[in-house]
């Protein structure tokens, strides 16, 4: 069937009518366990009553005014974000890509404002994903995303994480900043160890560079703290957010120290929809919940349980699964084969996940996920892996009786 949508996406043949918590319901009434969360967007699940109430209340008052006038809800959200973080100022956008664009512009402007306009280059890292604009696909450096769009936007150099000599060779008198994700989501759930972040902070301090952390996917409690970089104890200069901060409503944010943002004066950057009253009302409601006492402890408890169960599954299915990756409630399985095979097998078990590069299947459940849903997810992953083993055995005409699936008790899945 020919569809009127521009065919830049290849969606699965699934469509949903409504959601509740960690569950999605199709038009035919089938219930799916949602461990994709719209690619880590629905941080508080589907249909959260406090988010619905905040959006409905604001929708009945005011939708849009633009930044030609003050937006009190934006000022309130910015104040709360700065009080809870390293930052002094916040710029609100509509997406992670826009937040990252703002971060790069801010880093360049910082050096220009301090008399070093030649410093405009940004070092990023292999496995990154920073967005889909022309500048951000250059920052990402993934060849597939660059194909057919003409010359790569200048100003980005890519290093390999942990290759300190290679990084040193890239740094020059033109370097303005180092930019990376504490947890690479699209790149395959590679987690940057605290000691690496600490050393990158030291390098930036020694060379007068800004440190930009893309927390679009890892921020807003996804790893058990408001920001993933907090586990390292460092203070970045700029951090970008999106996805979870809106709980499903489109919004992004660029947080910075006042020093890093010193070049961003009136007229240097802008947005029409960023910081609109609807998004700000939802963003404040999200913070009400994630900053509440005990919320991060719940995330960590669920993450530990999920990790334990995923490791058990990996041990049972070592011929399919290389290892378990990720942090907090952003975890996944790296496979020996095509991750889409497991994604489709999970669809057959009525469960959603997200494929990533490097052979990884991502799981990003709502941060409000309950223990029984974590255990149910493990049951379905186990069943999907068993089904894949059966198909693989059939294709290879393996002799003998197929190995029985592991019991729930073996995997620690009894309710």
Beta strands, then each sheet from edge to edge (+ up, - down):
strand 1: 16-20
strand 2: 23-26
strand 3: 31-34
strand 4: 89-93
strand 5: 121-125
strand 6: 156-159
strand 7: 175-180
strand 8: 183-184
strand 9: 190-191
strand 10: 210-214
strand 11: 238-241
strand 12: 252-256
strand 13: 321-327
strand 14: 330-335
strand 15: 351-352
strand 16: 354-356
strand 17: 360-363
sheet 1: 1+ 2- 3+ 15+
sheet 2: 4+ 12- 11+ 10+ 7+ 5+ 6+
sheet 3: 8+ 9-
sheet 4: 13+ 14- 17+ 16-
end
